[in-house]
Amino acid sequence: MNGYAQRPTPLHFWQQNVNKSLILQLDLLNQVDPKVFDLVFIQEPHIDFLNLTRANPNWTVIYPSQHHSSPNTTQLVTLVSTSISKNKWKQVHVQSADVTAIELTGDFGSVSF
């Protein structure tokens, strides 16, 4: 060890408004590499007839806590890269259709987004 503290690996985010467009959301999913980006924040996501959004197996979808009781009010979703261990994060429930929150834990302690 050289006496210097090792810097934690930085987190990389992508944020985009897809204006409820399935085409834009699918394009976003094809552009964003889950090995490069850790979290994706989608404003105005596409919500389908099953009241779900679209993602691929590289992402875990986090919906607002009130999504399943009132899906028409969902204004955002967060995608968490599956390269982040599920043991390192958990959803923080917030009573709002406009907010998703997660807590990440690591050698640095914990941080909420």
C-alpha positions in Angstrom: 0.0 0.0 0.0 1.4 3.4 -0.9 -0.3 5.3 1.9 -3.0 6.8 -0.3 -6.6 5.9 0.2 -8.1 4.1 -2.7 -10.8 6.1 -4.4 -14.1 4.4 -4.7 -15.3 3.5 -8.2 -17.5 6.4 -9.4 -21.1 5.8 -10.3 -22.3 6.7 -13.8 -25.8 8.0 -14.4 -28.0 8.6 -17.5 -31.1 10.7 -17.3 -33.6 11.2 -20.2 -37.2 12.2 -20.8 -38.8 9.8 -23.3 -42.1 11.6 -23.3 -44.0 8.3 -22.9 -42.7 7.1 -26.3 -42.1 3.4 -26.6 -39.8 4.0 -29.6 -37.7 6.5 -27.6 -37.5 4.2 -24.6 -36.4 1.2 -26.7 -33.8 3.4 -28.4 -32.6 4.5 -25.0 -32.3 0.9 -23.9 -30.2 0.0 -27.0 -27.9 3.0 -26.4 -27.2 2.8 -22.7 -24.5 0.2 -21.9 -25.2 -1.3 -18.4 -21.5 -2.0 -18.1 -20.8 1.7 -18.4 -23.9 3.2 -16.7 -25.0 2.2 -13.2 -28.3 4.0 -13.0 -30.7 5.3 -15.6 -33.4 7.8 -14.6 -36.3 7.8 -17.2 -38.7 10.7 -17.0 -42.2 10.2 -18.5 -41.6 6.5 -19.2 -43.7 4.4 -21.6 -46.2 2.4 -19.5 -47.9 -0.4 -21.4 -51.4 -2.0 -21.0 -50.1 -4.2 -18.2 -49.1 -1.0 -16.3 -45.4 -1.9 -16.7 -42.5 -0.1 -18.5 -40.0 -1.7 -20.9 -36.5 -2.8 -20.0 -34.2 -5.6 -20.9 -32.5 -8.2 -18.7 -29.6 -5.9 -18.1 -31.7 -3.6 -15.8 -33.8 -3.9 -12.7 -36.8 -1.5 -12.9 -37.6 0.6 -9.8 -41.1 2.1 -9.9 -42.4 4.8 -7.5 -43.9 3.2 -4.4 -47.4 4.2 -5.5 -47.1 2.9 -9.1 -49.1 -0.3 -8.7 -52.0 1.5 -7.0 -52.1 4.4 -9.5 -50.0 3.6 -12.6 -51.4 6.4 -14.6 -49.6 8.9 -12.4 -46.1 7.4 -12.7 -43.8 10.1 -14.0 -40.5 8.3 -13.7 -38.7 5.0 -13.2 -35.1 4.2 -12.2 -33.2 1.4 -13.9 -30.4 -0.2 -11.9 -27.7 -2.1 -13.8 -27.7 -5.8 -13.0 -23.9 -5.5 -12.7 -24.6 -4.0 -9.2 -25.2 -6.8 -6.8 -28.7 -6.8 -5.3 -27.0 -7.2 -2.0 -25.5 -3.7 -2.5 -28.8 -1.7 -2.9 -32.4 -1.6 -1.8 -35.4 0.5 -2.7 -36.4 3.3 -0.3 -40.1 3.7 -0.3 -41.4 7.3 -0.8 -45.1 8.0 -1.0 -45.0 9.9 -4.3 -45.7 9.1 -8.0 -42.9 11.5 -8.8 -40.0 10.0 -6.8 -38.1 6.8 -6.7 -35.3 6.3 -4.3 -32.6 3.6 -3.7 -29.9 3.2 -1.1 -26.5 1.9 -2.2 -24.2 0.3 0.3 -20.5 -0.4 -0.1 -17.0 0.2 1.5 -17.8 3.9 1.4 -20.8 3.5 3.6 -24.3 4.1 2.2 -25.8 6.8 0.0 -29.4 7.4 -1.1 -30.5 8.6 -4.5 
